[in-house]
Amino acid sequence: MCKHILNAQVAIRAPCCKLWFDCSECHAEVQAHKLAKTMEMAFLCKKCKKAFRKDMSAYEESDEYCPHCDNHYVLEAKTPHAVVGVEGEDARVDARMLKDERVKQIHKQSVFMADDDDFADRLE
């Protein structure tokens, strides 16, 4: 399971050490050498568990699918992000950590809201 790419659909075989990795960052964490570049990649589909090779020099849109099960393995990578949360007890029990951001309404005075005595003074 790759911790760098959450939705990895295939594993890649590193041409330098002949080991399987979920991504190039997983290879860099485990191995001391750089990942060797090659024009023919070996993949292992995580859906059907079958291996296949792709020629990267003639890569087409149809090559984005596993030839055995048609699993679409070229996806936009979902990487983990840090999430900021509220630490503490349940807010329904203890709401001291919550801030009330409501604004108090300012009542404007108008002629219609005034007392009868104030209205009589203004007319004179």
Buried (B, 14 or more C-beta within 10 A) or exposed (E): EBEBBEEBBBBBBBBEBEEBBBBBBBBBEEBEEEBEEEEEBBBBBBBBEEBBEBEEEEEEEEBBBBBEEEBEBEEEEEEEEEEEEEEEEEEEEEEEEEEEEEEEEEEEEEEEEEEEEEEEEEEE
